[in-house]
Amino acid sequence: MRNIFRSYFLYSILPFLFLFTNSCTESAKHSLAKISWPNGAKGVLCLTYDDALESHLNNAIPQLNAAKLTGTFFVDGRIRINQFDVWRAATKNGHEIANHTVYHPCSQSFDWISPQTATENYTVDRMLKEIGTLNQMLYAIDSNQIHSFAFPCSAHEVGGKNYVEDLRKSNLVSFARTGSKEGDIAEDQIVNDFSNIDFFQVPSWGIPQDTPAEKLIQFAEEIKNKEGLGVMLFHGIGGDYTSVSNEEHQKLLEYLNTQQSEIWVTTFTEALDYIKTQTEQ
């Protein structure tokens, strides 16, 4: 009789134990969904600039310095030795230089890609070696052995194989930024649920040619309203290609200076380091 009672008791209580455990798990997930940003900010914005362009040195960095804001510059093999001192000075002002591969390989569907740098003709091993080589170049500038990374053309495949997991296991980079095709702001470009963030596929907004400041500011406002992380992906600033004018870029920075209590503007690595620390607690 005692065994029958014990069995009955266990079977009776098991559903409640399951519900309690599931509730705790969901509560833990929910606790990670939102993050408290430093100094009471409502959201975090990363200003990122791709391809080591002349307009970054001539326009973007001077404007950021004047506004006392920092950016992340994903550089590739176009960076030249005679520019190292300038980039080194930028890092001392708080800017981040990060890895964008040596040869910036992209799909041969782009008419400016040669067969030698087409991702269709790459292997995963070749891509990882190229990322490692650029890390060594960047070490000569900032003395950091590991850097964050941005997928060239926001593409994750080489030779028909997705290399995200290989990159994650390689320990070559700390975090990785992906993106979207240049165009309108999309719902999935702002992260506001941090319960399952993938630190190697962090989304960004690819900013189109001649985007006005009103649109840039709209993206920043959405970050604040959603209390999340947003990453802007610029190319040229007042020159080069896929360019945003100096005037419109300057208007964005002026707006951000009025929002310092609500929008935390920081580098890609600092933002992701903070998020990782918070979600691992």
Backbone as numpy.savetxt, mean C-alpha at the origin, in Angstrom:
# Nx Ny Nz CAx CAy CAz Cx Cy Cz
-27.57 -45.52 35.25 -28.39 -44.31 35.25 -27.52 -43.04 35.25
-26.44 -43.10 36.08 -25.53 -41.95 36.15 -24.91 -41.66 34.79
-24.50 -42.71 34.05 -23.91 -42.52 32.72 -24.92 -41.93 31.75
-26.16 -42.41 31.88 -27.20 -41.87 30.98 -27.41 -40.39 31.25
-27.45 -40.02 32.56 -27.62 -38.62 32.92 -26.46 -37.76 32.41
-25.22 -38.31 32.56 -24.03 -37.58 32.11 -24.09 -37.34 30.60
-24.48 -38.37 29.86 -24.57 -38.24 28.40 -25.63 -37.22 28.02
-26.78 -37.30 28.73 -27.85 -36.36 28.44 -27.40 -34.93 28.70
-26.69 -34.76 29.83 -26.20 -33.42 30.19 -25.25 -32.87 29.14
-24.31 -33.71 28.67 -23.34 -33.27 27.67 -24.02 -32.90 26.36
-24.93 -33.75 25.93 -25.62 -33.45 24.67 -26.48 -32.19 24.78
-26.99 -31.94 26.00 -27.81 -30.75 26.20 -26.99 -29.47 26.18
-25.79 -29.55 26.73 -24.98 -28.34 26.87 -24.11 -28.05 25.65
-23.84 -29.07 24.82 -22.96 -28.87 23.67 -23.42 -27.75 22.75
-24.70 -27.67 22.39 -25.12 -26.57 21.51 -24.83 -25.20 22.10
-24.99 -25.08 23.43 -24.74 -23.80 24.08 -23.25 -23.47 24.08
-22.43 -24.51 24.28 -20.98 -24.30 24.21 -20.56 -23.85 22.82
-21.17 -24.48 21.80 -20.85 -24.10 20.41 -21.23 -22.65 20.16
-22.44 -22.25 20.62 -22.90 -20.88 20.41 -22.01 -19.90 21.14
-21.60 -20.26 22.37 -20.74 -19.38 23.15 -19.38 -19.20 22.48
-18.79 -20.33 22.03 -17.48 -20.27 21.36 -17.56 -19.47 20.08
-18.63 -19.72 19.30 -18.79 -19.00 18.04 -18.97 -17.52 18.28
-19.72 -17.20 19.35 -19.95 -15.80 19.70 -18.64 -15.11 20.07
-17.79 -15.82 20.83 -16.48 -15.26 21.21 -15.61 -15.03 19.99
-15.64 -16.00 19.06 -14.84 -15.88 17.84 -15.30 -14.68 17.02
-16.65 -14.55 16.86 -17.18 -13.43 16.10 -16.86 -12.12 16.79
-16.89 -12.12 18.14 -16.56 -10.91 18.89 -15.12 -10.53 18.67
-14.22 -11.53 18.64 -12.80 -11.26 18.41 -12.59 -10.69 17.03
-13.30 -11.28 16.04 -13.18 -10.76 14.68 -13.67 -9.32 14.62
-14.82 -9.07 15.29 -15.39 -7.73 15.27 -14.44 -6.72 15.91
-13.72 -7.17 16.97 -12.81 -6.25 17.66 -11.68 -5.81 16.76
-11.37 -6.59 15.72 -10.30 -6.23 14.80 -10.80 -5.46 13.59
-12.14 -5.39 13.45 -12.69 -4.78 12.24 -12.34 -3.30 12.16
-12.34 -2.61 13.29 -12.01 -1.19 13.33 -10.73 -0.97 14.11
-10.03 0.09 13.75 -8.76 0.40 14.42 -8.82 1.82 14.96
-8.26 2.02 16.14 -8.11 3.36 16.69 -6.82 3.96 16.17
-6.93 5.02 15.41 -5.75 5.64 14.80 -5.06 6.57 15.77
-3.78 6.85 15.55 -3.03 7.73 16.46 -3.65 9.12 16.59
-3.58 9.67 17.77 -4.00 11.03 18.07 -5.46 11.29 17.73
-6.27 10.22 17.79 -7.70 10.39 17.57 -8.12 10.59 16.13
-7.24 10.33 15.19 -7.59 10.49 13.77 -8.69 9.51 13.39
-9.45 9.87 12.35 -10.55 9.01 11.89 -10.12 8.05 10.79
-9.00 8.31 10.15 -8.54 7.43 9.08 -7.09 7.73 8.74
-6.50 6.88 7.88 -5.10 7.06 7.50 -4.98 7.07 5.98
-4.17 7.99 5.47 -3.95 8.15 4.04 -2.46 8.01 3.74
-2.15 7.19 2.73 -0.78 7.06 2.24 -0.70 7.65 0.85
0.18 8.61 0.67 0.44 9.21 -0.64 1.61 8.45 -1.26
1.36 7.72 -2.34 2.42 6.92 -2.96 2.64 7.36 -4.40
3.90 7.28 -4.84 4.31 7.79 -6.15 5.19 6.74 -6.82
4.85 6.36 -8.05 5.53 5.25 -8.71 6.55 5.68 -9.76
7.62 4.89 -9.87 8.53 4.86 -11.02 9.74 5.79 -10.96
10.02 6.40 -9.80 11.24 7.22 -9.66 11.35 8.28 -10.75
10.32 9.09 -10.90 10.26 10.07 -11.98 10.93 11.38 -11.60
11.39 12.10 -12.61 12.01 13.41 -12.39 11.03 14.36 -11.68
9.76 14.25 -12.03 8.78 15.16 -11.42 8.58 14.88 -9.93
8.97 13.71 -9.47 8.92 13.44 -8.03 9.99 14.26 -7.31
11.17 14.29 -7.90 12.27 15.04 -7.28 12.06 16.54 -7.44
11.56 16.96 -8.60 11.43 18.39 -8.89 10.17 19.02 -8.30
9.10 18.23 -8.18 7.81 18.82 -7.80 7.20 18.18 -6.55
7.01 16.85 -6.58 6.29 16.20 -5.49 6.99 16.35 -4.14
8.27 16.01 -4.10 8.99 16.05 -2.82 9.10 17.47 -2.28
9.46 18.49 -3.09 9.47 19.87 -2.55 8.11 20.30 -2.02
7.03 19.92 -2.71 5.70 20.30 -2.21 5.38 19.59 -0.89
5.70 18.31 -0.81 5.47 17.56 0.43 6.29 18.15 1.58
7.56 18.47 1.30 8.41 19.04 2.34 7.84 20.36 2.86
7.39 21.20 1.94 6.84 22.49 2.34 5.58 22.32 3.19
4.81 21.27 2.89 3.58 21.01 3.64 3.83 20.19 4.90
5.09 19.78 5.10 5.46 18.92 6.24 4.65 17.62 6.25
4.50 17.05 5.05 3.84 15.76 4.88 4.82 14.78 4.25
4.57 13.49 4.44 5.49 12.48 3.91 4.80 11.60 2.88
5.59 11.08 1.93 5.08 10.20 0.91 5.96 8.96 0.78
5.44 7.98 0.04 6.19 6.76 -0.26 6.45 6.71 -1.75
7.71 6.50 -2.13 8.11 6.50 -3.53 8.58 5.10 -3.92
7.75 4.44 -4.73 8.08 3.10 -5.23 8.96 3.27 -6.47
10.25 3.03 -6.29 11.22 3.30 -7.34 11.65 2.02 -8.04
12.07 2.15 -9.28 12.56 1.01 -10.04 13.97 1.30 -10.54
14.43 0.53 -11.50 15.81 0.65 -11.97 16.13 1.94 -12.69
15.13 2.79 -12.90 15.40 4.10 -13.50 16.11 5.04 -12.53
16.12 4.68 -11.25 16.83 5.50 -10.28 18.32 5.47 -10.62
18.96 6.65 -10.63 20.36 6.75 -11.08 21.28 7.07 -9.90
22.52 6.63 -10.04 23.48 6.83 -8.96 23.66 8.30 -8.64
23.63 9.16 -9.65 23.82 10.58 -9.39 22.60 11.22 -8.71
21.54 10.43 -8.51 20.37 10.91 -7.77 20.34 10.38 -6.33
21.26 9.50 -6.01 21.21 8.84 -4.70 21.20 9.85 -3.55
22.00 10.89 -3.65 22.07 11.88 -2.57 20.74 12.59 -2.38
20.06 12.86 -3.49 18.77 13.55 -3.41 17.73 12.64 -2.77
17.72 11.37 -3.18 16.78 10.43 -2.58 17.12 10.19 -1.11
18.41 10.16 -0.80 18.83 9.97 0.60 18.33 11.13 1.46
18.43 12.34 0.93 17.94 13.51 1.65 16.43 13.41 1.86
15.72 12.86 0.87 14.27 12.69 1.00 13.93 11.75 2.15
14.69 10.66 2.28 14.41 9.71 3.37 14.70 10.35 4.72
15.68 11.24 4.78 15.99 11.92 6.04 14.90 12.91 6.42
14.09 13.32 5.42 12.94 14.19 5.68 11.68 13.39 5.97
11.82 12.06 6.12 10.69 11.24 6.52 10.00 10.49 5.41
10.42 10.73 4.15 9.81 10.01 3.04 10.35 8.58 2.99
9.56 7.71 2.38 9.95 6.30 2.24 10.28 6.02 0.78
11.39 5.31 0.55 11.64 4.76 -0.78 11.38 3.26 -0.69
10.76 2.72 -1.73 10.30 1.35 -1.68 10.52 0.67 -3.03
10.31 -0.64 -3.05 10.71 -1.49 -4.17 9.62 -1.61 -5.23
10.00 -1.38 -6.49 9.07 -1.51 -7.63 9.71 -2.32 -8.76
10.66 -3.18 -8.39 11.46 -4.03 -9.29 12.50 -3.23 -10.07
13.42 -3.93 -10.69 14.46 -3.27 -11.48 13.93 -2.81 -12.83
13.26 -3.70 -13.56 12.87 -3.41 -14.95 11.39 -3.12 -15.14
10.62 -3.07 -14.05 9.20 -2.76 -14.13 8.50 -3.63 -15.18
8.55 -4.95 -15.05 7.90 -5.81 -16.03 6.38 -5.71 -15.96
5.75 -5.70 -17.14 4.29 -5.67 -17.23 3.87 -6.55 -18.40
2.59 -6.72 -18.55 2.08 -7.57 -19.61 2.43 -7.01 -20.99
2.67 -7.91 -21.93 2.97 -7.49 -23.30 1.76 -6.87 -23.99
0.62 -6.85 -23.30 -0.55 -6.17 -23.85 -0.35 -4.65 -23.88
0.60 -4.15 -23.09 0.97 -2.73 -23.15 1.95 -2.53 -24.30
1.68 -1.55 -25.15 2.52 -1.38 -26.34 3.91 -0.86 -26.03
4.15 -0.38 -24.80 5.46 0.13 -24.43 6.35 -0.93 -23.77
5.84 -2.15 -23.65 6.61 -3.25 -23.04 7.33 -4.04 -24.12
8.62 -4.29 -23.90 9.41 -5.10 -24.84 9.29 -6.57 -24.45
9.61 -7.48 -25.36 9.57 -8.92 -25.02 10.47 -9.26 -23.83
11.57 -8.53 -23.67 12.50 -8.82 -22.58 11.91 -8.50 -21.20
10.98 -7.55 -21.15 10.40 -7.16 -19.86 8.90 -7.47 -19.78
8.44 -8.37 -20.61 7.04 -8.80 -20.56 6.88 -9.87 -19.48
5.89 -9.70 -18.62 5.68 -10.67 -17.54 5.38 -12.06 -18.07
4.85 -12.15 -19.29 4.58 -13.46 -19.88 5.87 -14.26 -20.07
7.00 -13.56 -20.18 8.28 -14.21 -20.41 9.14 -14.32 -19.14
8.55 -13.95 -17.99 9.25 -14.03 -16.71 8.95 -15.37 -16.04
9.80 -15.73 -15.08 9.50 -16.81 -14.14 9.41 -16.19 -12.74
8.84 -16.92 -11.81 8.77 -16.43 -10.44 10.18 -16.21 -9.89
11.09 -17.12 -10.17 12.46 -17.00 -9.68 13.12 -15.73 -10.20
12.92 -15.44 -11.47 13.51 -14.22 -12.04 12.93 -12.98 -11.38
11.62 -12.97 -11.14 10.99 -11.81 -10.51 11.53 -11.60 -9.09
11.63 -12.67 -8.32 12.13 -12.53 -6.95 13.58 -12.06 -6.92
14.39 -12.56 -7.86 15.79 -12.11 -7.92 15.87 -10.63 -8.27
14.96 -10.18 -9.12 14.95 -8.77 -9.52 14.56 -7.88 -8.34
13.60 -8.35 -7.56 13.20 -7.60 -6.36 14.35 -7.55 -5.36
15.05 -8.67 -5.20 16.19 -8.72 -4.30 17.31 -7.80 -4.75
17.53 -7.71 -6.05 18.58 -6.83 -6.59 18.26 -5.37 -6.30
17.00 -4.99 -6.48 16.64 -3.59 -6.21 16.75 -3.29 -4.72
16.44 -4.26 -3.86 16.63 -4.04 -2.42 18.07 -3.63 -2.10
19.02 -4.25 -2.80 20.42 -3.90 -2.57 20.73 -2.48 -3.01
20.14 -2.05 -4.12 20.32 -0.67 -4.56 19.72 0.30 -3.53
18.55 -0.03 -3.02 17.89 0.85 -2.06 18.66 0.89 -0.73
19.29 -0.23 -0.39 20.10 -0.27 0.83 21.23 0.76 0.77
21.76 0.98 -0.43 22.83 1.97 -0.60 22.33 3.39 -0.35
21.00 3.58 -0.36 20.43 4.90 -0.13 19.98 5.06 1.31
19.18 4.10 1.82 18.56 4.30 3.13 19.05 3.34 4.22
19.95 2.40 3.87 20.52 1.44 4.82 19.48 0.49 5.40
18.32 0.39 4.78 17.30 -0.58 5.20 17.45 -1.86 4.37
17.46 -3.00 5.04 17.65 -4.27 4.33 16.36 -4.80 3.71
15.22 -4.35 4.22 13.95 -4.81 3.68 13.07 -3.60 3.41
12.28 -3.67 2.34 11.46 -2.55 1.92 10.05 -3.04 1.61
9.11 -2.11 1.56 7.79 -2.48 1.06 7.86 -2.53 -0.47
6.80 -3.00 -1.08 6.82 -3.34 -2.52 5.51 -2.95 -3.17
5.58 -2.57 -4.44 4.37 -2.35 -5.24 4.46 -3.18 -6.51
3.42 -3.95 -6.78 3.40 -4.77 -7.99 3.38 -3.88 -9.23
4.34 -4.04 -10.15 4.29 -3.25 -11.39 2.99 -3.49 -12.14
2.36 -2.41 -12.55 1.06 -2.47 -13.26 0.00 -3.18 -12.42
0.25 -3.29 -11.11 -0.67 -3.95 -10.18 -0.99 -5.38 -10.60
-0.05 -6.04 -11.28 -0.27 -7.40 -11.78 0.44 -8.40 -10.88
-0.21 -9.53 -10.63 0.31 -10.53 -9.69 0.84 -11.78 -10.38
0.84 -11.81 -11.69 1.26 -13.02 -12.40 2.51 -12.80 -13.23
3.36 -13.81 -13.25 4.49 -13.85 -14.19 4.51 -15.26 -14.79
4.70 -15.31 -16.09 4.70 -16.61 -16.76 3.44 -17.40 -16.51
2.31 -16.69 -16.30 1.04 -17.35 -16.07 0.82 -17.84 -14.65
1.76 -17.53 -13.72 1.62 -17.98 -12.34 1.53 -16.80 -11.38
0.58 -16.87 -10.48 0.44 -15.86 -9.44 1.59 -16.03 -8.44
2.34 -14.94 -8.19 3.52 -15.06 -7.34 3.36 -14.39 -5.97
2.13 -14.06 -5.59 1.91 -13.40 -4.30 2.43 -14.26 -3.15
2.08 -15.54 -3.13 2.50 -16.40 -2.03 4.01 -16.64 -2.03
4.60 -16.73 -3.23 6.06 -16.88 -3.31 6.76 -15.64 -2.75
6.20 -14.48 -3.05 6.76 -13.23 -2.53 6.62 -13.18 -1.01
5.46 -13.60 -0.52 5.22 -13.59 0.93 6.25 -14.47 1.66
6.52 -15.65 1.09 7.44 -16.60 1.73 8.91 -16.21 1.55
9.20 -15.34 0.61 10.59 -15.00 0.29 11.26 -14.13 1.35
10.45 -13.40 2.13 10.96 -12.45 3.14 11.77 -11.31 2.51
11.55 -11.07 1.23 12.25 -9.98 0.56 11.63 -8.62 0.87
10.34 -8.60 1.09 9.64 -7.33 1.32 8.73 -7.46 2.54
8.39 -6.31 3.11 7.58 -6.30 4.33 6.09 -6.28 4.03
5.67 -5.43 3.10 4.27 -5.29 2.72 4.23 -5.06 1.20
3.06 -5.29 0.61 2.96 -5.11 -0.85 1.66 -4.38 -1.20
1.82 -3.40 -2.06 0.67 -2.62 -2.54 0.25 -3.10 -3.91
-1.03 -3.37 -4.06 -1.59 -3.65 -5.37 -2.40 -2.43 -5.78
-3.30 -2.58 -6.72 -4.05 -1.41 -7.13 -5.20 -1.74 -8.05
-5.64 -0.74 -8.73 -6.74 -0.90 -9.68 -6.38 -0.13 -10.94
-7.12 -0.38 -11.99 -6.92 0.41 -13.20 -7.28 1.86 -12.89
-6.55 2.78 -13.53 -6.82 4.19 -13.28 -8.25 4.50 -13.68
-8.96 5.19 -12.80 -10.35 5.51 -13.08 -11.03 6.05 -11.85
-12.34 5.87 -11.78 -13.13 6.40 -10.68 -12.82 5.67 -9.38
-13.14 6.32 -8.28 -12.98 5.73 -6.96 -13.95 4.56 -6.83
-13.44 3.44 -6.31 -14.27 2.24 -6.15 -14.37 1.88 -4.67
-15.43 1.14 -4.35 -15.72 0.77 -2.97 -14.57 0.01 -2.31
-13.91 -0.88 -3.08 -12.90 -1.76 -2.49 -11.52 -1.12 -2.41
-11.40 0.18 -2.72 -10.09 0.82 -2.67 -9.77 1.35 -1.28
-10.73 1.36 -0.37 -10.51 1.80 1.00 -10.74 0.61 1.92
-9.77 0.32 2.78 -9.89 -0.79 3.73 -10.47 -0.26 5.03
-11.62 -0.78 5.45 -12.16 -0.39 6.75 -12.60 -1.59 7.58
-12.29 -2.79 7.11 -12.47 -4.00 7.91 -11.11 -4.69 7.97
-10.49 -4.61 9.15 -9.11 -5.08 9.28 -9.02 -6.49 9.86
-10.18 -7.19 9.92 -10.18 -8.53 10.48 -9.48 -9.54 9.58
-9.42 -9.24 8.28 -8.76 -10.19 7.37 -7.94 -9.47 6.30
-7.31 -8.37 6.67 -6.49 -7.62 5.71 -5.31 -8.47 5.22
-5.05 -8.43 3.93 -3.90 -9.12 3.35 -2.79 -8.09 3.16
-1.74 -8.21 3.95 -0.65 -7.23 3.91 0.17 -7.31 2.63
-0.10 -8.31 1.79 0.61 -8.42 0.52 -0.30 -8.14 -0.67
-1.49 -7.65 -0.40 -2.38 -7.20 -1.47 -3.18 -6.00 -0.99
-2.46 -4.98 -0.55 -3.11 -3.78 -0.03 -3.60 -2.95 -1.21
-4.89 -2.63 -1.26 -5.42 -1.92 -2.44 -5.01 -0.46 -2.49
-5.16 0.12 -3.66 -4.88 1.55 -3.84 -5.76 2.09 -4.95
-5.83 3.41 -5.03 -6.57 4.08 -6.10 -5.56 4.60 -7.12
-5.58 4.03 -8.33 -4.73 4.53 -9.41 -5.30 5.81 -9.97
-4.60 6.92 -9.77 -5.15 8.24 -10.08 -4.95 8.56 -11.56
-6.03 8.87 -12.28 -5.93 9.13 -13.73 -5.25 10.45 -14.05
-4.88 10.59 -15.30 -4.31 11.82 -15.84 -5.24 13.00 -15.55
-4.63 14.11 -15.11 -5.34 15.38 -14.93 -6.50 15.30 -13.94
-6.38 14.47 -12.94 -7.43 14.41 -11.92 -7.47 15.72 -11.14
-8.64 16.34 -11.00 -8.72 17.60 -10.26 -8.62 17.38 -8.76
-8.26 18.43 -8.06 -8.11 18.35 -6.60 -9.42 17.93 -5.92
-10.55 18.35 -6.47 -11.84 18.00 -5.86 -12.01 16.48 -5.76
-11.54 15.76 -6.79 -11.65 14.30 -6.78 -10.66 13.70 -5.78
-9.47 14.25 -5.71 -8.47 13.77 -4.74 -8.98 13.97 -3.32
-9.57 15.12 -3.09 -10.10 15.43 -1.76 -11.29 14.54 -1.43
-12.09 14.22 -2.45 -13.23 13.31 -2.24 -12.75 11.96 -1.70
-11.65 11.45 -2.26 -11.10 10.17 -1.79 -10.68 10.29 -0.33
-10.01 11.39 0.01 -9.57 11.59 1.40 -10.78 11.69 2.33
-11.83 12.33 1.89 -13.05 12.44 2.70 -13.68 11.07 2.94
-13.65 10.23 1.92 -14.22 8.89 2.07 -13.42 8.06 3.08
-12.09 8.23 3.08 -11.26 7.55 4.08 -11.71 7.96 5.48
-11.91 9.24 5.66 -12.32 9.76 6.97 -13.71 9.23 7.35
-14.63 9.26 6.41 -16.00 8.82 6.70 -16.07 7.33 7.00
-15.21 6.54 6.35 -15.22 5.09 6.56 -14.26 4.65 7.66
-13.52 5.62 8.21 -12.58 5.34 9.30 -11.60 4.24 8.90
-11.06 4.35 7.68 -10.21 3.29 7.16 -8.87 3.75 6.65
-8.27 2.85 5.87 -6.98 3.09 5.22 -7.20 3.32 3.73
-6.62 4.39 3.21 -6.67 4.64 1.77 -5.28 4.94 1.25
-4.98 4.43 0.05 -3.67 4.62 -0.57 -3.88 5.25 -1.94
-3.28 6.41 -2.15 -3.32 7.07 -3.45 -2.10 6.65 -4.27
-2.31 6.29 -5.52 -1.23 5.86 -6.41 -1.05 6.92 -7.51
-0.04 7.78 -7.33 0.29 8.80 -8.31 1.40 8.31 -9.23
1.45 8.88 -10.43 2.63 8.78 -11.28 3.24 10.18 -11.37
3.16 10.84 -12.50 3.78 12.15 -12.61 3.05 13.23 -11.82
3.84 14.18 -11.32 3.29 15.37 -10.67 3.83 16.59 -11.41
2.99 17.21 -12.20 3.41 18.38 -12.98 4.38 18.03 -14.09
4.35 16.79 -14.57 5.25 16.38 -15.64 5.27 14.87 -15.79
6.12 14.38 -16.71 6.24 12.96 -17.00 4.92 12.42 -17.58
4.34 11.35 -17.02 3.15 10.74 -17.61 2.10 10.44 -16.54
0.88 10.20 -17.02 -0.29 10.02 -16.12 -0.21 11.07 -15.02
-0.06 12.31 -15.44 0.33 13.37 -14.53 -0.87 14.11 -13.92
-0.71 14.44 -12.65 -1.60 15.37 -11.96 -0.83 16.70 -11.89
-1.49 17.80 -12.15 -0.77 19.08 -12.19 -0.25 19.47 -10.83
0.80 20.31 -10.84 1.34 20.83 -9.59 0.26 21.53 -8.76
-0.59 22.29 -9.46 -1.60 23.09 -8.77 -2.61 22.20 -8.04
-3.06 21.12 -8.71 -4.05 20.25 -8.09 -3.44 19.42 -6.96
-2.19 19.00 -7.14 -1.48 18.28 -6.07 -1.31 19.19 -4.86
-0.96 20.44 -5.10 -0.78 21.40 -4.02 -2.08 21.64 -3.26
-3.19 21.71 -3.98 -4.50 21.91 -3.33 -4.82 20.73 -2.40
-4.48 19.51 -2.85 -4.69 18.34 -1.99 -3.89 18.46 -0.71
-2.61 18.83 -0.82 -1.76 18.93 0.36 -2.26 20.03 1.30
-2.74 21.13 0.74 -3.29 22.21 1.57 -4.52 21.73 2.33
-5.36 20.98 1.65 -6.54 20.40 2.31 -6.11 19.46 3.44
-5.14 18.59 3.17 -4.70 17.63 4.18 -4.13 18.33 5.41
-3.51 19.48 5.21 -2.99 20.22 6.36 -4.11 20.76 7.25
-5.30 20.95 6.69 -6.43 21.39 7.50 -7.11 20.22 8.21
-6.71 19.00 7.87 -7.37 17.80 8.38 -6.46 16.97 9.28
-5.40 17.57 9.80 -4.41 16.79 10.54 -4.98 16.09 11.77
-6.02 16.63 12.36 -6.61 15.99 13.54 -7.52 14.83 13.15
-7.89 14.71 11.86 -8.84 13.69 11.43 -8.27 12.69 10.45
-7.27 13.09 9.66 -6.65 12.18 8.69 -5.15 12.10 8.98
-4.70 10.92 9.33 -3.28 10.67 9.57 -2.61 10.39 8.23
-1.73 11.29 7.80 -0.99 11.11 6.55 0.38 10.59 6.91
0.69 9.39 6.42 1.97 8.78 6.76 2.44 7.88 5.63
3.62 7.31 5.79 4.17 6.44 4.74 3.46 5.09 4.74
3.60 4.39 3.64 2.97 3.09 3.48 3.42 2.12 4.57
4.73 2.04 4.79 5.25 1.10 5.79 4.81 1.47 7.20
4.84 2.76 7.53 4.43 3.14 8.88 2.96 2.82 9.13
2.12 3.06 8.13 0.69 2.75 8.28 0.47 1.25 8.46
1.13 0.44 7.62 0.93 -1.01 7.69 1.56 -1.60 8.95
2.69 -1.06 9.38 3.28 -1.50 10.65 2.31 -1.26 11.80
1.68 -0.11 11.79 0.73 0.24 12.86 -0.46 -0.71 12.82
-1.01 -0.93 11.63 -2.16 -1.82 11.49 -1.80 -3.25 11.92
-0.63 -3.71 11.53 -0.20 -5.06 11.90 -0.08 -5.21 13.41
0.47 -4.20 14.06 0.61 -4.22 15.52 -0.76 -4.28 16.19
-1.69 -3.48 15.67 -3.03 -3.44 16.26 -3.79 -4.73 16.08
-3.67 -5.35 14.91 -4.44 -6.56 14.62 -3.83 -7.80 15.27
-2.58 -7.72 15.69 -1.93 -8.87 16.32 -2.05 -8.86 17.84
-2.68 -7.82 18.38 -2.82 -7.73 19.85 -3.82 -8.77 20.35
